[in-house]
Amino acid sequence: MTRFGNVQVQITVENGKITGADVLQVPWNDRHDQMINSQAVPVYNQEAVDAQSAQIDVVSGATYTWEGYTQSLQSAIDQANL
């Protein structure tokens, strides 16, 4: 949960590695949310795969999304026992 809404991340794991990350839920309430998240989410998804962890960089202007994203990503990683 973020200040602006929920963020939920799903990962795909093959052979013990993250091969994909997708956002199932992200704040999309207004044009501002849509503008920020349409730019930040693809970056976060790629960084999650590249980093193989929740230790990813924040996209400028998308700090709240990053906070929710990294928390959800870490939860998904923990559930996958990675």
Stockholm file with secondary structure:
# STOCKHOLM 1.0

chainA/1-82         MTRFGNVQVQITVENGKITGADVLQVPWNDRHDQMINSQAVPVYNQEAVDAQSAQIDVVSGATYTWEGYTQSLQSAIDQANL
#=GR chainA/1-82 SS CBTTBCCEEEEEEETTEEEEEEEEECCCSSHHHHHHHHHHHHHHHHHHHHHTSSCCCCCTTCHHHHHHHHHHHHHHHHHTTC
#=GC SS_cons        CBTTBCCEEEEEEETTEEEEEEEEECCCSSHHHHHHHHHHHHHHHHHHHHHTSSCCCCCTTCHHHHHHHHHHHHHHHHHTTC
//
